[in-house]
Each structure stands twice: as C-alpha cells, then as structure tokens.
Amino acid sequence: MTDTLDPRSWLYPTPRGLYCEPGDFYVDPAVAVTRAVITHGHGDHARPGHRSALATPETLAIMRARFQDMPDTAQQALKYGDSVKIGDVEVSLVPAGHILGSAQVVLEHKGQRIVVSGDYKRRPDATCPPFEPVPCDVFITEATFALPVFHHPSDAGEIGKLLRSLETFPERTHLVGVYALGKCQRVIKLLRAAGWDKRIWLHGGLQSMCSLYRQQGVDLGDIALVSDAILETFKGAIVLCPPSALSDRWTRRFNEPMPAMASGWMGVRARARQRGAELPLVISDHADWPELCQTLKDVGAAKVWVTHGREEALVHMARSLGIEAEALHLAGREEEEGES
Amino acid sequence: MQAFARLLDALSFQPARNAKLRLIETYLRQTPDPDRGWALAALTGGLDFPAAKPALLRGFGEDKIGAELWHWSHDYVGDLAETLALIWESKPEAGPPPALGEVVETLQRATKMQTPAILERWLDSLDSTGRWALLKLLTGALRVGVSARLAKQAAANIGNQPVAEVEEVWHALAPPYRPLFDWLTRDGPKPSTNMGGAFLPAMLANPIERAELDTLDPAHFRAEWKWDGIRVQISSSGGIKRLYSRAGEDVSGAFPDIVDAIDFEGVFDGELLVRREEAIAPFNDLQQRLNRKVVTPRMLKEHPAHVRLYDALWIEDEDLRGLPFDERRARLEAWMALKPRPRFDLSPLVQFTDWAHLAQLREEMRSDGIEGLMLKRADSPYLAGRPKGPWFKWKRDPHLVDCVLMYAQRGHGKRSSFYSDYTFGCWRDNGSGARELAPVGKAYFGFTDEELRWLDKWVRDHTTNRFGPVREVEPKLVLEIAFDGIARSTRHKSGVAMRFPRINRIRTDKPASEADTVDNLMRLVPSGSNG
C-alpha cells in the first residue's frame, strides 16, 4: 500500500462509466463497451451489448436470461474469492449481499486497493451470501438511503405486518409490489421463514427471474402464476407483482385488493402514499444509514467516494469520521426508484 | 402504545371507510382497558394536554445528528414529527415501551419542565412507528382520516349497538370510558345520560323526489324550508350550555355569541346561520366561522351567528321527544312567545294545500339561503337516527351545466386502477378572439359502476398527455355536471368554486363545442357572494 499513487490516476469516471485505465475495462458501464466488469444483474448496472463481460456465474446467468442469451458477448465467470489479472490490475469478486450473484469488485494496482462495492446491504438475505467487508485504500459506496431518516426496520417485523393484515382482512387479496429481480424472491423467502407455506401467486412479469433463482438452487416453495389459476377467488391470497401492476387494470380480477409495496422507500410516509400503497412494507436490498456508516468503519479506507443517491449526507458523515470523502458522479445510475 | 401506533399507522394508509372501521374494531376488541379508552379519546379528539412545540422536536433532532444532517433529513421527509421519529435510534436498554394509558396519564400530570426528559425516555424505548404515533399525539394532529363519528361507530359495532346509543351517552362520559366498554363488551348497564349539556342523537330525514310524493297524503305532513346552514343542537341544563353539530361534535368554542345568548334550559334542534339584519348570509360566510380555534371580535361582529329553531326535544326539565310533531311545535311556539330571544328565531311552517301547490312554492323560492323543503309527519315523535317514513328532505333541483372533460386521475382504494377523478372545463375567450377551455371543477362521483368502466376506457383511449397519475384527454367528451351552489373564488383558476359537483349524465350526444361557457357559469353566482 502506497500513498504516493493518486487512485484517480488509474480509476476514474467517464461519460461511459467508471473506467480502470491499467486494465482497460469499465465497471458497470452505462453503454456497451469492449470490456466490462459487472457487479450485479439490475438494469442500471448490467447492460446488454458488451464485447466481453466479467461477473459472477449467477450474474452472468441473470444477464443471459434478460438479454436473449447474449450470444455476442464473451462471458468470463469469476467465482467469489477467485481473482484474475486484467492488464496490470488484479480483479476479484466478493459478496455484496444485495441480490443473487451481487459482488463487490476488488481492484489492486501497484499495491493500492480500491473496492467498488456496487449496491449492497448488511442484513441477512436467504437468497445470497452476506456482504464481506474488505480492507482497502479507497472504498466506493452507494448512497441510495444515505440520510439518517433511513433506519430499515427488521424484515420479520415487516412481514409480520403483512400477515397481521391478512388476519384482519381475511377476505382481501393482498397484492405486494416487488421488483422482479431480488426483492421478489427475498420476500418469498421471508414469507416462508415466517411460516407462510401456502401457495404464493405471481404476476407473469416475475416468472423468468423466479425460475432462474430456482435453477440456481433457491427453494421458493409453492409458487404459481395468476394467469394459470382456475376457479380461484384469491380471497386471502398473497399475490406478488411488479410495482407498476399495483394500479393496473390487471388488479380487477382480485377480491378487494389490498395494495402493499415492499421497498426501502416505504419508510417515508409521503413516498408510500405517492405509490398508492395501503400497506407499505419497508423491505430493502440496500444498506440503510446505520449500515452505511458501519461499513465505512469496517473497511477502514482512508478515502471514500460516494455515488448514486444522497451523496452529501454520507460525505458529511465520512468527513466527521476523519475520512477523506467526495462525491463521485457516475453516468447511467438511477437516482431514485428503479430496481432498488 | 405500540398497538395504538400500529393502528394509527394502518389507518393513515387505508382510504376505505369500512376498512378503517374494521381496523378500529379489531384494536378495541384486542386491547384492554384503559388503553382502548384512551385510544378512543385520541381518535375522537377528547385528549387534552399541553402540545409539544415544534422547537422542542427540532432541538431534539439537532442534538441527535447535528444541524446539517437534521436539515437535510427534515427537508427530505417534510413532516417534523415523522423526521424525528425516523432519525431517532431505539435503545434496547431503555426498557419496555410505555402503555398508551401511561403516556396519557403521565403527560396530564407532568409540568412543562419535566416533559422533555420523559419524552426522551419514551422515544428511546419505542420503535419508529411508535415514536411517530407518540409525537403525533403530542403535537395534537393525528390526521389519520378518522372522524369522531367513525370512531364512535366502531365502538358501537363491538357491542352490537346502534351508533346513536353511543352518541346519546357519550357526553356524560369521560376518557377512558370504562362504563362505556363495560356496557359494550361485558353486559354492564347502559351508562346514564343524566348530565348537564348532554347531546341527544338527532333525527334525520331521507331524500325524496317529486314522483314519490304522490304516494303520500299531504294532509299528514308539515313543511318547512330547508335552510342552507348547519344543523345544530342546543343543549342547556344544570348551568352547562353547549352547541353540537348533528353528529354530536361540540362546536361551542367556535360560537361564543350563541352560547352567551342561551339564557334558558332545554334541548333544541335548529339551523346555524350567519345573519345580518334580516338577511341570511351565503353558506360561505358561515364557513368562515367554522373550525376556528380563536374567534376574533371582528369575526363576531362581521359574521354574527344565529340559530333558526325548528324543534324542541326538551323544554326545561320535560322530555318532549315522545310527543307528536304538532304538539312539540305548539310547545316550541308558545315557548318562543314567552319573551324576546335574541339570536334565535322560529323557522316558519310553509302552508300548502297539496303537493302540486308545494312544488310550485318550491319552484318560486329563489333565495340562496334555502336548499329546498323539509317534510315532517304531523304525528312523528322525535326518533334518533334516520327512520324511514316520518321525515323527508326535498331538495331544490341542482344547477346543471355541460362541461368538457379535460383531465382524469386515478382514484384511491377500490378505484386505484380506474381513472375516476375528473377535471372538467367550460369555454372562454382566450383574449385573442379564439376559444379555450378553462377548468371549472372536479368531480369523482355521480356515476354508476358501469359508467365508471366506460369513462375509464374512454380516458385510456383518448389520452393525449400524461403527468404522473394524471392523464390529459382530447377535449371531446361532454359531461353534464350537477351542483348545489356556486361562489366566486380566488383559489380557483376559473374564478368560481362549485359546491358538491357530481357527474349527472354523460352526454355522448353533444359535441364539445356546444358545452357551456365560463360566462354562463358566472351568471349563476349569486350577487353579494364575496367568496
């Protein structure tokens, strides 16, 4: 580890995305490039059309499912913990705890280590291995929920809210808005852990990712498509759908639907109301404020670059911990709702 | 406290009345005394302790996370109490969270100096929903969309009693209402109503149309004008004088001029109006006086309140409710004649020979202060609630205008997949000789379920623009809008505000170019209305 080398001289943002010069590759580029390293499968990180892509085997599987098999992209799978030399850079992938296959990209060059954490969370998730803090010189962190107002409550408590509502309104169909990749499967696993072993119904838009998770060995229990239901009233049923379907005409087939929404944004009442959620569930795949602050301490980096979200508050917090922090503006990141 | 917090949380997101009722009933069934009583008091606005000042909450927030982070946090969330609830970290070592009863009883006894320290300990022990509910309770603004009447309805439901029975005993009870719950859930005796200034449940009328009148014998009915004010009850006994809305809400505080003029005992039914000399002011003027915490001397002088009496439930210590209408009326007239009663007068009976005659009188009456006619059976006793048959309201026909649909927005709850809120406009000159549509109002009822499905589809098929949940549509569909009144308004772009607008008919037969103009609408605004 040397402190004479300026990390910005070998890893820096460009209009195409975060570029690593000595390795001649981009991390999560915003457009199609010659060589890409991908942290995870969400649409604002994994894009189609690269000449070659390096990622975990799970992330590559997700990309193939989303981008018609990607026959024109040379795919290089790298398991958690393995490393590979690209140009003059040592690259390895470490679990980020965000969704299936999600990884932090650890880059080493001339004795300096930079961790691009992608999106991450610190609490347990039955669909992926937990985040591993990697000591480093520079830590690049997301800031989606970087305000002290974001304290995500316990997952079990939020699932309890859903089950309690089913007790109070046993005739109503409980419709839960979830993002197709990650949130959907996590909510199913949480329901199973809370003892809900009945069938969970799915909107068609959630099918392909659920099948993929099953192929990857994640047991989702009894799930079925709403469109395959015969003589089903959906009274007291749990139905998962993409958030956009919550106020869609599709909902008219259900019995007095109770619109629920599972997202970290649901912690703020005005945001939940905006979404039309009658039952907001604060379930997030991103680190909340205490997790972000704890992570800065755990990785012990002298420099922190803060990206996508509320950079100013986290920069402020990092500086108060004596860390040299600055905002890093990356092209192509969705600031607010998206696959969060 | 946590159970109550979960109730408030669920209520705040639940738009449907029946679902709100179910949530409150479930809570009242599952929660022991006295907590459920305090919760009922909180929902009916019956709790009284010194409100926490915003500065106290802001100070707490800045102490916890520093001024900068607090500023960004508050700016993002918007609501002060919610911001503090969210940024605060629970401390497991703070012990179990307080019960609602403990919170209320402690706050009622605590001095101003003690409150911050007590509050801090509770905030440490609650979760974020609990903190939010506690701070809402303390700042005196629950805002969960529950009226006092709805909360009483829920209480009545758990004891399988009509809500009128709960309202009748309500004013003789104080939080946490143990005798009420003993009666509703444990076969205890019905609580006594024998207390000064109690509210007696009002008798309400059913709407009727001209055609139905022919099935009734006009000789059995008496007619009164239906005044465009607010139905109130004056209740005075044992030196306690109160003014109630028809739902039993105590509105005495907003009308000290009326309360001061009560120099008698009894319970009377009448219409609250603003009256200048002999003239009844438009409803708008009365609205200025409602929902005010402080009534200024100027307000009292410029908007003097008045009650026009039409029934007597008690006179002094005699209950008249069992007597027929004609007898109560005779007693009321005799009582009014005893001495001058400033701020009170008698609503006259409208004399008529048959229904055709009455219909003619109703047509000819053009005063703005009158909404239509009340018809009361001469032999009807005074019955709580809305019994079918004895009393009817025969409202004046609404105004009708043809407007053009301009925007549609998705509804809430059951209607969240439907474009069910409609903004409509009328034509006006755009200043350079061409015509343009100006939005004049918004309506979200009046149509059948089938018409709603039709309108929803029409909106989707004719969308020209989208703004979030709102769609702009081609200006092609004419809607016949019915409304009860109209006044000038500076808050509306078109300069007018309709009262109770609803969709009367969908006029697919009429081209949009033939819809009404803003000028036509302006002609319906009564003179003297100053909005």
Contacts between the chains, C-beta under 8 A, distances in Angstrom:
chain1	res1	chain2	res2	distance
A	147	B	69	7.6
A	147	B	72	6.1
A	147	B	73	5.4
A	147	B	76	5.8
A	148	B	64	7.9
A	148	B	65	4.9
A	148	B	69	5.3
A	148	B	70	8.0
A	148	B	73	5.4
A	148	B	86	7.6
A	148	B	87	4.3
A	149	B	73	4.8
A	149	B	76	6.4
A	149	B	77	5.5
A	149	B	83	6.2
A	149	B	86	3.9
A	149	B	87	5.5
A	150	B	86	7.5
A	151	B	86	6.5
A	151	B	87	7.8
A	151	B	89	7.0
A	151	B	128	6.3
A	153	B	127	6.7
A	153	B	128	6.7
A	157	B	127	7.9
A	161	B	6	7.8
A	164	B	6	7.9
A	165	B	10	7.4
A	168	B	22	6.2
A	168	B	23	6.5
A	168	B	26	5.3
A	169	B	19	6.9
A	169	B	22	6.8
A	246	B	416	7.4
A	247	B	410	5.8
A	247	B	416	4.7
A	247	B	417	5.4
A	247	B	469	8.0
A	248	B	417	6.0
A	249	B	417	5.3
A	250	B	417	7.7
A	251	B	416	7.5
A	251	B	417	5.0
A	252	B	417	5.9
A	256	B	414	6.9
A	259	B	416	6.5
A	267	B	86	6.7
A	267	B	128	7.7
A	268	B	76	7.4
A	268	B	77	5.7
A	268	B	82	7.5
A	268	B	86	7.4
A	269	B	12	7.0
A	269	B	79	7.2
A	269	B	82	6.0
A	270	B	77	7.3
A	270	B	78	5.9
A	270	B	79	7.6
A	272	B	13	6.6
A	273	B	13	7.2
A	276	B	410	7.7
A	276	B	412	7.1
A	276	B	416	5.4
A	277	B	13	6.5
A	278	B	13	5.0
A	278	B	14	5.5
A	278	B	15	7.0
A	278	B	413	7.2
A	279	B	10	7.7
A	279	B	13	6.6
A	280	B	13	6.4
A	290	B	89	7.5
A	310	B	72	7.4
A	310	B	76	7.8
A	312	B	72	6.9
A	313	B	69	6.0
A	313	B	72	5.3
A	313	B	73	8.0
A	316	B	68	5.8
A	316	B	69	6.6
A	317	B	69	7.3
A	320	B	66	8.0
